[in-house]
Amino acid sequence: MARLTQPLSATEIKNAKAKDKKYKLSDGRGLSLHILPNGSKLWRLKYRFNNKEKEYAIGTYPTISLAKARTKREELKELIADNIDPNQRKKELRQATQDIELKKENTFYNISQKWLKSYKSQVSENYHTRLGRALENYLYPSLNISSQKISIKNKPIDEITRKEIIFILEHLKDRDLLETAKRTAMLLNKIYKYAVTHEYTPHNIIADIELPIVLGKREKKHYPTLTKEKDIKALLLSIDEYSGDYYTKLALKVLPYVFVRSFNIRHMEWKEINFKTEEWIIPKEKMKTKKEFILPLSSQAITILQEAKENSLSHIYVFPSIINNDKPLSDNTLISALRRMGYSKDELVPHSFRSIFSTIAYEKANDTNGHNYTGEVIEACLAHKEQNKIKAAYNHSTYKEAMQGLMQWYGDHLEKMKNL
């Protein structure tokens, strides 16, 4: 007959003193209290599972009293009787708890902000700022659609449904913001690719959405431009006659000769202009390609910049803000100036000067009264990225001399056009 273990008493447990070595007091049926040399008292249950002897840590005394330890012993015995290993069950419950806590951290907001931070090195500062605004304006706000509240900001990214994404995109479309909806879809795709790569979610649900069905077929965007010489001449003369802010006028006067993106002309800094070499060195942080861009300046552009330098009110910006000399021209300054000159948004925008240059440069290539520069040089002046990856990898030429020649030819061509 098996020998019965005398059950422990509360007094016996309380009075148990630490010794030089660990020892234990048994309560029977596998339950025992281990007393460590440092005085700690730990409840343990010894059991057999699949013919292997194991031990389960119940907890510490007095947090777990004798009565609670016995109750826990019976619960564990029931699990064993149901062929469930208590330690394996504890491990699974701990993992489930960790998964729940992890999901609380892996919200769309947190993951999208991590993506935004990682993407900063790949795009210009201006574009990166616009991406952050797009998140704040179009993806973080809560929406009430057909009596249903849609909010993905604080939702775990792997619990967001395709239906919720479609609701958000359709909401933008219904507000006549079709292009914004399409750009938002592209933004979501980048975020989900990042999330899948870093295992925040197992699948990119944006890839499963047929965007042409949801938003309609994407039409290529073309900026408005001027192609006839008489219209371009009228534009140049209108700029010369502009009666608004002095620095806005100077920015408009130099823009046809440098044809950069609006952000770059507005944020042009004196430290970027080298009058000696007649170059504008735009740092990579300001470039869409995320590479430093050196643009040769024609004599016409240099003359305008020298005038700006002589009358400068800012030690930082070439074309300072109307309100604050230590800040650049605002986003809408150049657009508003063009509207004051009588040009609608369907006729002309600051970006149109790039199209004007491209059109003239290609039309006049190898022309009797034109130039002999190649398409690669034209694209280099526009700071366009080489689309052919193999060609881009091996073509290390910067076309510096050719760009200088083309920029001066173009400056002279505009001057002749204006004086016809």
LINMO-V433568 format. One record per residue. N is the residue number from 1. RES is the residue in three letters. PSI is psi in degrees with one decimal (NA if undefined). Layout:
n:res:psi
N:RES:PSI
N:RES:PSI
//
This chain:
n:res:psi
1:MET:134.5
2:ALA:140.1
3:ARG:129.5
4:LEU:140.1
5:THR:131.8
6:GLN:121.7
7:PRO:150.0
8:LEU:159.9
9:SER:157.8
10:ALA:-37.7
11:THR:-41.4
12:GLU:-41.0
13:ILE:-44.3
14:LYS:-36.9
15:ASN:-3.6
16:ALA:124.0
17:LYS:154.3
18:ALA:148.2
19:LYS:179.2
20:ASP:-31.3
21:LYS:156.5
22:LYS:140.8
23:TYR:170.3
24:LYS:155.1
25:LEU:125.0
26:SER:139.8
27:ASP:-7.8
28:GLY:154.6
29:ARG:36.9
30:GLY:-13.1
31:LEU:132.8
32:SER:157.2
33:LEU:121.6
34:HIS:126.4
35:ILE:119.4
36:LEU:159.3
37:PRO:-25.4
38:ASN:1.7
39:GLY:-9.5
40:SER:145.5
41:LYS:120.6
42:LEU:130.9
43:TRP:133.5
44:ARG:146.2
45:LEU:121.1
46:LYS:132.7
47:TYR:166.8
48:ARG:136.2
49:PHE:125.4
50:ASN:43.8
51:ASN:22.8
52:LYS:136.7
53:GLU:129.9
54:LYS:169.7
55:GLU:138.0
56:TYR:129.6
57:ALA:112.8
58:ILE:-41.3
59:GLY:-173.9
60:THR:151.5
61:TYR:137.8
62:PRO:5.1
63:THR:-45.0
64:ILE:111.1
65:SER:172.9
66:LEU:-42.6
67:ALA:-43.4
68:LYS:-37.3
69:ALA:-39.9
70:ARG:-39.4
71:THR:-42.6
72:LYS:-37.4
73:ARG:-43.0
74:GLU:-37.7
75:GLU:-42.0
76:LEU:-38.1
77:LYS:-37.9
78:GLU:-39.9
79:LEU:-44.6
80:ILE:-40.4
81:ALA:-29.5
82:ASP:14.7
83:ASN:37.8
84:ILE:124.0
85:ASP:117.9
86:PRO:-40.0
87:ASN:-39.3
88:GLN:-38.5
89:ARG:-43.5
90:LYS:-41.6
91:LYS:-42.2
92:GLU:-40.5
93:LEU:-38.8
94:ARG:-41.3
95:GLN:-39.1
96:ALA:-39.8
97:THR:-42.4
98:GLN:-38.7
99:ASP:-39.1
100:ILE:-43.7
101:GLU:-37.6
102:LEU:-39.4
103:LYS:-35.0
104:LYS:-30.9
105:GLU:-32.6
106:ASN:50.9
107:THR:162.5
108:PHE:-39.4
109:TYR:-51.3
110:ASN:-43.9
111:ILE:-41.6
112:SER:-34.1
113:GLN:-35.6
114:LYS:-42.6
115:TRP:-45.3
116:LEU:-41.1
117:LYS:-42.1
118:SER:-26.9
119:TYR:-10.5
120:LYS:-35.3
121:SER:-9.1
122:GLN:-11.0
123:VAL:170.2
124:SER:160.6
125:GLU:-40.1
126:ASN:-46.5
127:TYR:-38.1
128:HIS:-40.8
129:THR:-41.7
130:ARG:-35.5
131:LEU:-41.8
132:GLY:-39.0
133:ARG:-37.8
134:ALA:-40.1
135:LEU:-46.8
136:GLU:-37.5
137:ASN:-32.8
138:TYR:-21.2
139:LEU:-25.4
140:TYR:-31.7
141:PRO:152.2
142:SER:144.0
143:LEU:141.6
144:ASN:104.3
145:ILE:117.1
146:SER:49.8
147:SER:13.8
148:GLN:131.8
149:LYS:124.7
150:ILE:121.0
151:SER:115.5
152:ILE:-6.3
153:LYS:-53.0
154:ASN:18.6
155:LYS:139.5
156:PRO:134.9
157:ILE:-30.0
158:ASP:1.6
159:GLU:-5.0
160:ILE:136.6
161:THR:158.6
162:ARG:-35.2
163:LYS:-39.6
164:GLU:-41.8
165:ILE:-43.9
166:ILE:-40.6
167:PHE:-45.1
168:ILE:-45.9
169:LEU:-41.4
170:GLU:-31.6
171:HIS:-41.5
172:LEU:-41.7
173:LYS:-42.1
174:ASP:-20.8
175:ARG:13.2
176:ASP:31.0
177:LEU:55.2
178:LEU:-47.7
179:GLU:-37.1
180:THR:-40.2
181:ALA:-41.5
182:LYS:-40.3
183:ARG:-35.1
184:THR:-38.5
185:ALA:-41.0
186:MET:-38.2
187:LEU:-45.3
188:LEU:-40.5
189:ASN:-41.4
190:LYS:-42.4
191:ILE:-43.3
192:TYR:-34.0
193:LYS:-41.5
194:TYR:-44.2
195:ALA:-39.6
196:VAL:-42.9
197:THR:-39.6
198:HIS:10.5
199:GLU:35.8
200:TYR:-21.5
201:THR:147.0
202:PRO:-16.5
203:HIS:145.8
204:ASN:98.4
205:ILE:-19.4
206:ILE:-32.1
207:ALA:-19.4
208:ASP:-2.8
209:ILE:124.0
210:GLU:89.9
211:LEU:-37.0
212:PRO:-31.0
213:ILE:-41.3
214:VAL:-43.4
215:LEU:-11.2
216:GLY:162.6
217:LYS:135.3
218:ARG:128.3
219:GLU:136.9
220:LYS:131.7
221:LYS:129.5
222:HIS:128.4
223:TYR:144.1
224:PRO:147.5
225:THR:171.9
226:LEU:134.9
227:THR:-22.5
228:LYS:138.9
229:GLU:-38.5
230:LYS:-34.2
231:ASP:-38.1
232:ILE:-40.3
233:LYS:-44.9
234:ALA:-37.4
235:LEU:-47.7
236:LEU:-39.3
237:LEU:-35.5
238:SER:-36.2
239:ILE:-43.0
240:ASP:-30.2
241:GLU:2.7
242:TYR:131.4
243:SER:14.4
244:GLY:-153.1
245:ASP:138.2
246:TYR:-47.4
247:TYR:-29.0
248:THR:-40.8
249:LYS:-43.2
250:LEU:-39.4
251:ALA:-42.4
252:LEU:-35.7
253:LYS:-37.5
254:VAL:-23.8
255:LEU:-42.9
256:PRO:-26.3
257:TYR:-12.8
258:VAL:-22.5
259:PHE:45.2
260:VAL:174.1
261:ARG:153.8
262:SER:-41.8
263:PHE:-43.6
264:ASN:-41.7
265:ILE:-38.0
266:ARG:-31.5
267:HIS:16.5
268:MET:129.7
269:GLU:151.3
270:TRP:-35.1
271:LYS:-14.5
272:GLU:-14.7
273:ILE:123.2
274:ASN:99.4
275:PHE:-26.6
276:LYS:-47.0
277:THR:-5.7
278:GLU:56.6
279:GLU:151.8
280:TRP:114.6
281:ILE:103.8
282:ILE:119.7
283:PRO:155.0
284:LYS:-29.2
285:GLU:-22.3
286:LYS:-0.5
287:MET:142.1
288:LYS:-34.2
289:THR:-7.0
290:LYS:30.2
291:LYS:143.6
292:GLU:139.3
293:PHE:124.0
294:ILE:112.4
295:LEU:116.4
296:PRO:143.7
297:LEU:132.1
298:SER:165.3
299:SER:-32.7
300:GLN:-43.1
301:ALA:-40.7
302:ILE:-40.8
303:THR:-43.4
304:ILE:-41.4
305:LEU:-35.1
306:GLN:-36.9
307:GLU:-42.1
308:ALA:-37.2
309:LYS:-42.1
310:GLU:-29.3
311:ASN:18.6
312:SER:139.3
313:LEU:1.4
314:SER:137.0
315:HIS:-1.1
316:ILE:-62.9
317:TYR:141.0
318:VAL:-40.1
319:PHE:84.6
320:PRO:162.8
321:SER:150.9
322:ILE:-31.3
323:ILE:-40.2
324:ASN:119.2
325:ASN:-18.4
326:ASP:11.1
327:LYS:154.5
328:PRO:171.1
329:LEU:145.2
330:SER:169.5
331:ASP:-41.8
332:ASN:1.2
333:THR:-51.8
334:LEU:-38.7
335:ILE:-45.0
336:SER:-37.5
337:ALA:-42.1
338:LEU:-35.5
339:ARG:-38.4
340:ARG:-30.0
341:MET:-6.0
342:GLY:5.4
343:TYR:127.0
344:SER:169.6
345:LYS:-20.8
346:ASP:-6.9
347:GLU:-40.2
348:LEU:137.5
349:VAL:164.7
350:PRO:-34.5
351:HIS:-19.7
352:SER:-28.0
353:PHE:-26.4
354:ARG:-42.6
355:SER:-38.4
356:ILE:-47.4
357:PHE:-48.9
358:SER:-45.3
359:THR:-49.6
360:ILE:-44.5
361:ALA:-41.6
362:TYR:-38.5
363:GLU:-32.9
364:LYS:2.1
365:ALA:127.7
366:ASN:23.2
367:ASP:153.9
368:THR:-42.8
369:ASN:22.3
370:GLY:-132.5
371:HIS:174.5
372:ASN:23.7
373:TYR:148.1
374:THR:169.9
375:GLY:-32.4
376:GLU:-37.5
377:VAL:-40.3
378:ILE:-47.1
379:GLU:-33.6
380:ALA:-38.3
381:CYS:-27.4
382:LEU:-2.4
383:ALA:33.2
384:HIS:141.7
385:LYS:136.7
386:GLU:122.8
387:GLN:-28.9
388:ASN:108.5
389:LYS:-37.4
390:ILE:-43.8
391:LYS:-41.0
392:ALA:-33.9
393:ALA:-32.7
394:TYR:-15.1
395:ASN:97.9
396:HIS:1.0
397:SER:139.2
398:THR:-2.3
399:TYR:32.1
400:LYS:-54.0
401:GLU:-41.0
402:ALA:-40.2
403:MET:-40.5
404:GLN:-43.3
405:GLY:-44.0
406:LEU:-40.2
407:MET:-40.0
408:GLN:-38.4
409:TRP:-43.8
410:TYR:-39.8
411:GLY:-43.7
412:ASP:-38.0
413:HIS:-42.8
414:LEU:-38.7
415:GLU:-42.6
416:LYS:-41.7
417:MET:-41.1
418:LYS:-31.0
419:ASN:4.7
420:LEU:NA
//
